[in-house]
Amino acid sequence: MYILNEYFFNQSEEVIFRSISLVLKKISDRYYLPRGKSISDLIVKINTLKSNKFTLGRCFIEKINQTVFITSEN
């Protein structure tokens, strides 16, 4: 499980994109990353919506208040 707080999303877009990509790859235990467009859409959804659950690359992404939890589907 990875926990990302609000300070993580204050970084530049490139840092956020690469970090989330690596976290998804590590949690899902796959060789390939999810598509870049999907990751970009996920970042936009996290920044705009208040509270939701998403799935991407065999991972659950849940936003509660200003904290994002990333866990494996298994």
For each residue, the residues with C-beta under 8 A, 3 or more apart:
1: 69 70 71
2: 23 27 69 70 71
3: 67 68 69 70
4: 8 9 67 68 69 70
5: 8 66 67 68
6: 9 10 66 67
7: 10
8: 4 5 11 16 19 68
9: 4 6 16 46 47
10: 6 7
11: 8 15 16 19
12: 15 16
13: 16 17 43
14: 17 18
15: 11 12 18 19
16: 8 9 11 12 13 19 20 43
17: 13 14 20 21 36 39 40 43
18: 14 15 21 22
19: 8 11 15 16 22 23
20: 16 17 23 24 39 42 43
21: 17 18 24 25 33 34 39
22: 18 19 25 26
23: 2 19 20 26 27 70
24: 20 21 27 28 33 34 39 56 57 59 70
25: 21 22 28 30 32 33 57
26: 22 23 29
27: 2 23 24 58 59 70 71 72
28: 24 25 57 58 59 72
29: 26 72
30: 25 33 57 58
31:
32: 25
33: 21 24 25 30 36 39 57
34: 21 24 38 39 56 57
35: 38 39
36: 17 33 39 40
37: 40 41
38: 34 35 41 42 56 57
39: 17 20 21 24 33 34 35 36 42 43 56
40: 17 36 37 43 44
41: 37 38 44 45
42: 20 38 39 45 46 54 56 61
43: 13 16 17 20 39 40 46 47
44: 40 41 47 48
45: 41 42 48 49 52 54
46: 9 42 43 49 54 61 63 68
47: 9 43 44
48: 44 45
49: 45 46 52 63
50: 63
51: 63 64 65
52: 45 49 62 63
53: 60 61 62 63
54: 42 45 46 60 61 62
55: 58 59 60 61 73
56: 24 34 38 39 42 59 61
57: 24 25 28 30 33 34 38
58: 27 28 30 55 72 73 74
59: 24 27 28 55 56 70 71 72 73
60: 53 54 55 69 70 71 72 73
61: 42 46 53 54 55 56 68 69 70
62: 52 53 54 68 69 71
63: 46 49 50 51 52 53 67 68 69
64: 51 67 69
65: 51
66: 5 6
67: 3 4 5 6 63 64
68: 3 4 5 8 46 61 62 63
69: 1 2 3 4 60 61 62 63 64
70: 1 2 3 4 23 24 27 59 60 61
71: 1 2 27 59 60 62
72: 27 28 29 58 59 60
73: 55 58 59 60
74: 58
